[in-house]
Amino acid sequence: MSKVRIKFEGPDYYLYTLTSWMREIQDIVRDMTCVDEIEVITEKGEDVKIYVDNDLIFEGLPDAEWALAELLIHELHKRGYKCSEDS
């Protein structure tokens, strides 16, 4: 079973936006990467930052939920999370 931890850091409004987007795209991200479980963590901060497994991957707010999905899928593919038919 593969599990990935995604952490969003930033002001409350941006955390709300990112977690809302994540709910919309979570199934797509899982389907495209074959990750079994995605744990989403939020932490208040001054600047918007996105982490995957404690590694900072992006600073700022992506343009929209589709951009967040592309960012996460690309990063997870780089980390080897691919479905067998994608190899």
Summary of the structure (lengths in Angstrom):
residues: 87
radius of gyration: 12.3
end to end distance: 18.1
largest distance: 40.7
contacts: 246
relative contact order: 0.26
helix: 45%
strand: 29%
